[in-house]
Amino acid sequence: MASEGDIVLIYFEDKPLAFARIEEILPDPKRSWYHVKLLMLQVPVHAITWVLRDSYIDGAEFTMNGKKIRMEIVVCPEDPEDPFKSGKSPEKPGDSGGARIISFTDIKKK
């Protein structure tokens, strides 16, 4: 199940509509239902609260006013290769390799 702090993409009629961050998930008196407070990440920023079943929070489709809606957790994609993590200096495409890296620590020593 999605949890507080997760970013979700809200689909409306099978089309991506908006991003939101889950601010709060509180239990409803009815079993397996929750009050889900969403911060809508659009201009203007505003918060909404939906009463959802646990399966809807997990991504199952539901309807509001006869319109299909679902939420999908957004996962940050992996970078193919992050030169800063590997310890290599990043190279620009087309560089001939003649560039020189200047270390700030070397400049401070002078």
C-alpha positions, 0 to 999 in steps of 0.5 A, spaced: 500 500 500 502 507 498 504 510 504 505 517 507 510 521 503 509 517 496 508 521 490 502 518 486 500 519 479 492 520 478 489 517 472 482 520 470 478 515 465 485 512 463 489 518 462 494 521 467 491 527 470 495 530 476 501 528 481 499 528 488 503 527 494 500 523 500 500 527 506 496 523 511 492 516 511 487 515 517 483 510 518 475 510 517 470 507 522 468 503 516 473 497 516 478 497 510 477 504 508 481 510 509 481 518 509 487 519 504 489 527 504 493 528 498 497 535 496 495 536 489 502 538 485 499 543 481 498 550 480 495 553 485 497 547 490 491 545 494 490 539 499 484 534 498 481 528 502 478 522 499 475 516 503 478 510 499 479 503 500 485 500 502 485 496 495 484 503 491 490 506 495 494 500 492 492 502 485 485 498 484 481 502 479 475 506 482 469 511 480 467 518 482 461 520 479 461 515 474 468 516 472 474 511 472 480 513 477 486 510 479 492 512 483 499 509 481 505 510 485 511 514 482 518 511 482 524 515 481 527 512 474 534 509 475 540 513 471 543 509 466 550 511 469 551 516 474 558 519 473 559 522 480 557 515 483 562 511 480 568 516 481 569 518 474 569 525 472 563 527 467 564 528 460 561 532 455 559 529 448 564 531 443 569 533 448 576 531 445 579 529 452 583 536 452 579 539 458 582 539 465 579 539 471 581 544 476 580 542 484 578 547 489 582 544 494 588 545 490 586 553 489 585 554 496 592 551 497 596 557 493 
